Amino acid sequence: MGAKVPRNFRLLEELEKGEKGLGAEACSYGLNDAEDLLMSDWNGTILGPPHSVHENRIYSLKMHCGPNYPDEPPTIQFISQVNLPCVNSRNGVVDPKQLPCLANWKRDNTMETVLIELRRYMAAPANKKIPQPPKARHTSSRPSQFGMRLEVVVLEYWFIAMFNSPFRMLAD
């Protein structure tokens, strides 16, 4: 048996893989705060699997790697609302006993492993037709921050398009 890779080295490997987009195309992840030296809090994204009620949806998650990661699994919480048997409908927390990769956690598993497993879980015959809440609803205690950010981004693009447009000259 080889030497155990220390927690921070393991998380640095995952960070590099996540930042370079070397993993699964339908999932992405990265640090929540670049200043987080312990690399504990992460964001994840899952693109809904095709041919399911999740198709064309983007799910946002929070992942927390405790001090015993990777010996113990991360805690996972959906920010986006989702109806799945393994997810608490009130707070978005994933029940580790109901998701096989968390229930049978191995040190070799990664956050990407969890995201891929959640996507497969969504696509499973028992789960792919479960009615979902309307798009763009979040379990966060501050759902308006997401809507506000979207408005700012849309306004930024409108502003750039408006003032850098060749048609603007015609209007002058």
C-alpha beads as a LAMMPS data file, in Angstrom:
LAMMPS data file: protein, C-alpha beads

172 atoms
171 bonds

1 atom types
1 bond types

-500.0 500.0 xlo xhi
-500.0 500.0 ylo yhi
-500.0 500.0 zlo zhi

Masses

1 110.0

Atoms # bond

1 1 1 0.000 0.000 0.000
2 1 1 1.325 3.450 -0.944
3 1 1 1.745 6.451 1.306
4 1 1 -1.347 8.501 2.174
5 1 1 -1.420 11.797 0.313
6 1 1 -1.965 14.628 2.841
7 1 1 -5.295 16.479 2.772
8 1 1 -3.962 19.752 1.362
9 1 1 -2.009 18.042 -1.427
10 1 1 -5.093 16.087 -2.378
11 1 1 -7.218 19.255 -2.403
12 1 1 -4.586 21.067 -4.479
13 1 1 -4.794 18.243 -7.042
14 1 1 -8.578 18.581 -7.132
15 1 1 -8.335 22.369 -7.412
16 1 1 -5.948 22.135 -10.352
17 1 1 -8.147 19.582 -12.113
18 1 1 -11.267 21.688 -11.477
19 1 1 -9.672 24.963 -12.617
20 1 1 -8.275 23.446 -15.800
21 1 1 -11.563 21.752 -16.619
22 1 1 -9.906 18.352 -16.919
23 1 1 -12.826 16.450 -15.445
24 1 1 -16.275 15.503 -16.616
25 1 1 -17.810 18.023 -19.005
26 1 1 -21.201 17.991 -17.296
27 1 1 -19.786 18.898 -13.861
28 1 1 -17.498 21.633 -12.621
29 1 1 -16.133 22.673 -9.260
30 1 1 -13.762 25.140 -7.639
31 1 1 -12.936 26.896 -4.397
32 1 1 -15.578 29.240 -3.026
33 1 1 -12.896 31.645 -1.797
34 1 1 -9.375 31.769 -3.261
35 1 1 -8.147 33.041 0.126
36 1 1 -9.380 29.889 1.921
37 1 1 -6.013 28.364 2.850
38 1 1 -7.662 25.258 4.299
39 1 1 -9.527 24.725 1.004
40 1 1 -12.666 23.740 2.898
41 1 1 -15.515 25.412 1.005
42 1 1 -16.159 24.643 -2.645
43 1 1 -18.789 25.406 -5.279
44 1 1 -20.005 22.819 -7.730
45 1 1 -22.194 22.810 -10.811
46 1 1 -24.062 19.962 -12.460
47 1 1 -25.675 20.185 -15.888
48 1 1 -28.947 18.282 -15.795
49 1 1 -28.788 14.964 -17.655
50 1 1 -30.533 14.760 -21.037
51 1 1 -33.830 12.919 -21.516
52 1 1 -34.926 13.739 -17.978
53 1 1 -36.827 16.500 -16.173
54 1 1 -33.372 17.892 -15.327
55 1 1 -32.429 18.522 -18.968
56 1 1 -31.450 22.164 -19.686
57 1 1 -31.090 22.920 -15.980
58 1 1 -27.937 23.974 -14.179
59 1 1 -27.700 22.972 -10.540
60 1 1 -25.437 24.830 -8.108
61 1 1 -24.055 23.155 -4.998
62 1 1 -21.909 23.927 -1.991
63 1 1 -19.392 21.336 -0.850
64 1 1 -17.536 21.385 2.454
65 1 1 -14.400 19.332 2.986
66 1 1 -13.863 18.906 6.710
67 1 1 -10.501 18.396 8.424
68 1 1 -10.660 14.621 7.824
69 1 1 -11.230 14.834 4.058
70 1 1 -10.472 12.677 2.015
71 1 1 -10.782 10.003 4.696
72 1 1 -14.339 11.245 5.270
73 1 1 -16.704 12.487 2.537
74 1 1 -17.511 16.148 1.979
75 1 1 -20.893 17.504 2.981
76 1 1 -22.984 18.500 -0.022
77 1 1 -25.778 21.073 -0.201
78 1 1 -27.750 22.082 -3.277
79 1 1 -28.165 25.834 -3.655
80 1 1 -30.574 25.276 -6.544
81 1 1 -33.838 23.655 -5.563
82 1 1 -34.150 20.062 -6.682
83 1 1 -36.558 17.230 -5.880
84 1 1 -34.533 14.073 -5.295
85 1 1 -34.958 11.373 -2.646
86 1 1 -31.408 11.955 -1.352
87 1 1 -31.866 15.741 -0.928
88 1 1 -33.592 17.443 2.008
89 1 1 -36.309 19.595 0.408
90 1 1 -36.050 22.324 3.081
91 1 1 -32.308 23.013 3.086
92 1 1 -30.874 21.199 0.046
93 1 1 -28.502 19.023 2.093
94 1 1 -27.672 15.661 0.526
95 1 1 -28.271 12.717 2.872
96 1 1 -25.005 10.755 2.707
97 1 1 -26.799 7.510 3.588
98 1 1 -28.910 7.733 0.415
99 1 1 -26.159 8.446 -2.114
100 1 1 -23.982 5.349 -2.675
101 1 1 -20.667 7.149 -3.214
102 1 1 -21.089 9.001 0.101
103 1 1 -22.510 6.027 2.010
104 1 1 -19.618 3.815 0.857
105 1 1 -16.968 6.534 0.798
106 1 1 -13.445 5.541 -0.223
107 1 1 -10.367 7.698 0.172
108 1 1 -9.882 7.583 -3.611
109 1 1 -13.239 9.306 -4.197
110 1 1 -13.197 13.007 -5.017
111 1 1 -15.638 15.891 -5.162
112 1 1 -15.894 15.202 -8.884
113 1 1 -16.874 11.610 -8.028
114 1 1 -19.753 12.988 -5.952
115 1 1 -20.909 15.404 -8.675
116 1 1 -20.869 12.661 -11.311
117 1 1 -22.733 10.299 -8.968
118 1 1 -25.384 12.961 -8.290
119 1 1 -25.837 13.468 -12.038
120 1 1 -26.228 9.705 -12.538
121 1 1 -28.700 9.662 -9.649
122 1 1 -30.748 12.349 -11.429
123 1 1 -30.751 10.256 -14.619
124 1 1 -31.756 7.008 -12.879
125 1 1 -35.149 5.668 -14.055
126 1 1 -36.648 6.151 -10.584
127 1 1 -35.574 9.820 -10.447
128 1 1 -35.534 11.199 -13.975
129 1 1 -39.265 11.964 -14.077
130 1 1 -39.777 13.348 -10.555
131 1 1 -41.475 16.770 -10.946
132 1 1 -39.061 19.613 -10.258
133 1 1 -39.600 23.108 -8.855
134 1 1 -39.635 26.008 -11.317
135 1 1 -36.204 26.972 -12.649
136 1 1 -34.033 29.580 -10.929
137 1 1 -35.207 28.928 -7.385
138 1 1 -32.565 28.516 -4.718
139 1 1 -32.483 27.005 -1.230
140 1 1 -30.085 29.716 -0.112
141 1 1 -31.197 31.951 2.734
142 1 1 -30.623 34.870 0.355
143 1 1 -32.152 33.834 -2.970
144 1 1 -32.371 37.417 -4.182
145 1 1 -28.591 37.665 -4.469
146 1 1 -28.676 35.285 -7.443
147 1 1 -31.403 37.207 -9.234
148 1 1 -29.619 40.489 -8.539
149 1 1 -26.336 39.133 -9.909
150 1 1 -28.086 37.957 -13.056
151 1 1 -29.628 41.401 -13.519
152 1 1 -26.203 43.014 -13.149
153 1 1 -24.658 40.662 -15.716
154 1 1 -27.497 41.287 -18.176
155 1 1 -27.154 45.042 -17.686
156 1 1 -23.371 44.825 -18.166
157 1 1 -23.811 43.013 -21.481
158 1 1 -26.527 45.437 -22.553
159 1 1 -24.274 48.376 -21.668
160 1 1 -21.322 46.934 -23.611
161 1 1 -23.514 46.087 -26.588
162 1 1 -25.186 49.499 -26.550
163 1 1 -22.054 51.635 -26.311
164 1 1 -19.733 49.516 -28.440
165 1 1 -22.277 48.881 -31.157
166 1 1 -21.633 50.136 -34.704
167 1 1 -25.342 51.051 -34.833
168 1 1 -24.797 53.582 -32.046
169 1 1 -22.936 55.812 -34.502
170 1 1 -25.922 55.823 -36.819
171 1 1 -28.130 57.106 -34.029
172 1 1 -25.816 60.044 -33.222

Bonds

1 1 1 2
2 1 2 3
3 1 3 4
4 1 4 5
5 1 5 6
6 1 6 7
7 1 7 8
8 1 8 9
9 1 9 10
10 1 10 11
11 1 11 12
12 1 12 13
13 1 13 14
14 1 14 15
15 1 15 16
16 1 16 17
17 1 17 18
18 1 18 19
19 1 19 20
20 1 20 21
21 1 21 22
22 1 22 23
23 1 23 24
24 1 24 25
25 1 25 26
26 1 26 27
27 1 27 28
28 1 28 29
29 1 29 30
30 1 30 31
31 1 31 32
32 1 32 33
33 1 33 34
34 1 34 35
35 1 35 36
36 1 36 37
37 1 37 38
38 1 38 39
39 1 39 40
40 1 40 41
41 1 41 42
42 1 42 43
43 1 43 44
44 1 44 45
45 1 45 46
46 1 46 47
47 1 47 48
48 1 48 49
49 1 49 50
50 1 50 51
51 1 51 52
52 1 52 53
53 1 53 54
54 1 54 55
55 1 55 56
56 1 56 57
57 1 57 58
58 1 58 59
59 1 59 60
60 1 60 61
61 1 61 62
62 1 62 63
63 1 63 64
64 1 64 65
65 1 65 66
66 1 66 67
67 1 67 68
68 1 68 69
69 1 69 70
70 1 70 71
71 1 71 72
72 1 72 73
73 1 73 74
74 1 74 75
75 1 75 76
76 1 76 77
77 1 77 78
78 1 78 79
79 1 79 80
80 1 80 81
81 1 81 82
82 1 82 83
83 1 83 84
84 1 84 85
85 1 85 86
86 1 86 87
87 1 87 88
88 1 88 89
89 1 89 90
90 1 90 91
91 1 91 92
92 1 92 93
93 1 93 94
94 1 94 95
95 1 95 96
96 1 96 97
97 1 97 98
98 1 98 99
99 1 99 100
100 1 100 101
101 1 101 102
102 1 102 103
103 1 103 104
104 1 104 105
105 1 105 106
106 1 106 107
107 1 107 108
108 1 108 109
109 1 109 110
110 1 110 111
111 1 111 112
112 1 112 113
113 1 113 114
114 1 114 115
115 1 115 116
116 1 116 117
117 1 117 118
118 1 118 119
119 1 119 120
120 1 120 121
121 1 121 122
122 1 122 123
123 1 123 124
124 1 124 125
125 1 125 126
126 1 126 127
127 1 127 128
128 1 128 129
129 1 129 130
130 1 130 131
131 1 131 132
132 1 132 133
133 1 133 134
134 1 134 135
135 1 135 136
136 1 136 137
137 1 137 138
138 1 138 139
139 1 139 140
140 1 140 141
141 1 141 142
142 1 142 143
143 1 143 144
144 1 144 145
145 1 145 146
146 1 146 147
147 1 147 148
148 1 148 149
149 1 149 150
150 1 150 151
151 1 151 152
152 1 152 153
153 1 153 154
154 1 154 155
155 1 155 156
156 1 156 157
157 1 157 158
158 1 158 159
159 1 159 160
160 1 160 161
161 1 161 162
162 1 162 163
163 1 163 164
164 1 164 165
165 1 165 166
166 1 166 167
167 1 167 168
168 1 168 169
169 1 169 170
170 1 170 171
171 1 171 172
